Amino acid sequence: MFKPVNIIGPKDYLDAIKAKTPAEEILWGDSEPMRSPLNPLDDPLGAIPIDYYCHIATVLFQTGTAGIVFASAVIDLVRKLGKPIQIRDAKTDKNLITVSPETDAKQIEEAISDDSDTST
């Protein structure tokens, strides 16, 4: 099975990934804008708050194949648009993987796998 994750990226990316995944296999939380601890007026990019760029949504996998479907949808979009997406553990907020165009679906599956015992 796969652990619950938070996915971070532009809202349109999250919406596109959600649209490519079956609702009966994957539960999506509402996406919310990220909040920056910094004052947007002090931002070196100018007065554009971080919530303009990034949103966060929690994803829960209901079936054993849901993570595979999710990984494929993420990698397809990242390769198409060429921009990274970050996937974090929903419980610990630890970065599990930053998906770039060079990442493959298997790397995402391994990163979100809930298997704590890797020995054979």
WOGI-V196326 format. One record per helix or strand. SS is the DSSP state (H for helix, E for strand). FROM is the first residue (numbers start at 1). LEN is the number of residues. Records with the same first field share a line. If there is no record, write none. Layout:
SS=FROM-LEN  FROM-LEN
This chain:
E=2-1  5-5  26-3  32-2  55-7  85-5  95-5  113-1
H=11-9  40-3  50-3  66-16  105-8
